[in-house]
Amino acid sequence: MQDEAGAIRLVPDLRHRLPGRGAWLHPDPDCHERAARRRAFARALRLQRPADVTALTAYLATVSPEPERSDTPPQGGFDADEQPMSTQQ
């Protein structure tokens, strides 16, 4: 979205109705940080200059709280039933 000063701002389009080009992003602060650091938004949206991501950052902060980290690994594969997974019978 371009404001009256000509600056380009990235805003979340929750209803998928805003005009213009769009890009998908996981609602994960790490994905957002990597995309901003790599200037992926400008490439994906074919922009000539970097965009202001403040509105997008604020939105992601409201929808994706920091995940709780567990010291125990998820159960799966050998740990779950002590047998490897196979498609053969």
C-alpha positions as CSV (number, residue, x, y, z in Angstrom):
1,M,0.0,0.0,0.0
2,Q,1.4,3.4,-0.9
3,D,0.6,6.4,1.4
4,E,0.2,10.0,0.3
5,A,3.9,10.7,0.8
6,G,4.8,8.0,-1.7
7,A,6.2,5.5,0.9
8,I,5.3,1.9,0.4
9,R,3.9,0.2,3.5
10,L,3.2,-3.5,3.9
11,V,-0.2,-4.2,5.5
12,P,-1.9,-7.6,6.3
13,D,-4.8,-8.3,4.0
14,L,-7.0,-10.5,6.2
15,R,-9.9,-10.6,3.8
16,H,-7.8,-11.0,0.7
17,R,-9.5,-8.0,-0.9
18,L,-6.9,-5.3,-1.2
19,P,-5.8,-4.3,-4.7
20,G,-2.3,-4.9,-5.9
21,R,0.3,-7.6,-5.5
22,G,0.4,-9.8,-2.4
23,A,2.8,-12.3,-0.8
24,W,2.2,-15.1,1.7
25,L,4.1,-15.2,4.9
26,H,3.9,-17.7,7.8
27,P,2.6,-16.0,10.9
28,D,5.9,-16.6,12.6
29,P,8.1,-13.8,13.9
30,D,11.2,-15.7,12.8
31,C,10.0,-16.0,9.2
32,H,9.1,-12.3,9.2
33,E,12.6,-11.4,10.6
34,R,14.4,-13.5,8.0
35,A,12.3,-12.1,5.1
36,A,12.9,-8.5,6.2
37,R,16.6,-9.2,6.7
38,R,16.9,-10.8,3.2
39,R,14.8,-8.0,1.6
40,A,12.5,-10.7,0.4
41,F,9.4,-8.5,0.5
42,A,10.8,-6.1,-2.1
43,R,11.7,-9.0,-4.4
44,A,8.4,-10.9,-3.9
45,L,6.3,-7.7,-4.5
46,R,8.5,-6.4,-7.3
47,L,9.3,-3.2,-5.5
48,Q,12.0,-0.8,-6.5
49,R,12.8,0.2,-2.9
50,P,12.4,-1.3,0.6
51,A,9.0,-1.1,2.1
52,D,7.9,-0.1,5.6
53,V,7.0,-3.3,7.6
54,T,5.8,-1.7,10.8
55,A,2.1,-2.5,10.4
56,L,3.0,-6.1,9.5
57,T,5.3,-6.4,12.4
58,A,2.6,-5.1,14.8
59,Y,0.0,-7.5,13.4
60,L,2.3,-10.5,13.7
61,A,3.0,-9.6,17.3
62,T,-0.7,-9.9,18.1
63,V,-1.4,-13.2,16.3
64,S,1.7,-15.2,17.0
65,P,2.9,-15.3,20.6
66,E,6.3,-16.8,21.2
67,P,5.9,-20.6,21.2
68,E,6.5,-22.4,24.4
69,R,9.7,-24.4,24.1
70,S,9.9,-27.8,25.6
71,D,13.1,-29.7,26.5
72,T,11.6,-33.0,25.5
73,P,11.6,-33.9,21.9
74,P,8.3,-34.9,20.2
75,Q,7.5,-38.6,20.2
76,G,7.7,-40.1,16.7
77,G,9.4,-42.7,14.6
78,F,11.5,-45.1,16.7
79,D,10.7,-43.4,20.0
80,A,6.9,-43.7,19.6
81,D,6.5,-47.5,19.1
82,E,10.0,-48.8,18.8
83,Q,9.5,-49.8,15.2
84,P,10.6,-48.0,12.1
85,M,7.9,-46.7,9.8
86,S,7.6,-48.6,6.5
87,T,5.1,-48.9,3.6
88,Q,6.0,-52.5,3.1
89,Q,3.9,-55.3,4.6
